[in-house]
C-alpha cells in the first residue's frame, strides 16, 4: 500500500527518514510505502498533517482506506485478492 503524506518538521534541524529529507521547520509532501510510513510515524520530530491512500496500480488518491479498497475491487479486480482489509 502507498501513502501520500503532508509532513511537518517541528524542530530546527533537517530530519532524514524513509529516504526523504524533511527540512527544518518546513512542510513536505511525500509518497511512501508501508515501511516508510511507519518510520515517519514513529519519529517524534515529524507530525503527519494529512494522510491519503494511493492506488499502487493507477496512482489515484483516496481520503479513506475503504475508498481505496472499493476502487481496487471495482477497477482492478485481478489484484483484489492481494490486499487484505485491515
N, C-alpha and C positions, 0 to 999 in steps of 0.2 A: 504494500500500500504506500502511496506517496502522499505527502503533506505539503501544503503551501502555508508558510508561517510568516507573520509580521512579528519580528522580534526586536525588543528594545534592550539595549545595553545600559544598565543603570550606574555603572562605575566609570571612572575617568581613564581607563586603560582599555586597549584592544583585547578582545577575548577571541580565542580560536577554538571552535567546537564544530564537529561534524564536517570537517574540511571546508569550513567557512570562516571568514573573518568578520567579527562584529565590532564596528568602530566605537571608539569611546563616546559615551553618551549619545549614541545615534540609533536610528531605526534601520533595519534591514529586512528585505523580503527574500526568503529562501524557499526552495523546493528541496525536500529531503525525504529519505526513506524512513522506515520504522526505527532503525538503529540510530540514525541522526536525530530523529525526533526525541527519542529517549535521552540522548546525550544533552541536547539543548534544554529539555525539560528539567533535567537533574542539576543543571548549573544554576547556582544561586544568584549570579550576576546578571542573568538574562531573564527577561519577562516576555512571555508569549502573549501578544496583544490580540492576535487574530489567528484562528486555526481554520483552514479549509482543507477539503479532501480532494485529491486529484485522481482521475481515472488513469491507470497505468497504460491503457491501450490507445485512448484518443486524446488524453490530456485535458479533458473537460473538468471544470472545477465545480465542487458542490459544498454547500454550507454544512450539511449533515451527513453522517456516515450512512444513514438509512437511504438518503438520496443517491449516494454513490452505489450502494448495493442494488437498488432498484434499477439504476441506469445500466449496471453491468448485466443484470438478469435480462433486461429488455434489449439492449443494444449489442451486447457481446455474450450471447448465451453459451457459446462454445467455451468461454472462460469462467462461467459462473461457478463451476464446481471447485475452482482454485481458491475461492475466498470463503472463509467461514465468518459468519456473523458473530461478532464478539459481544 
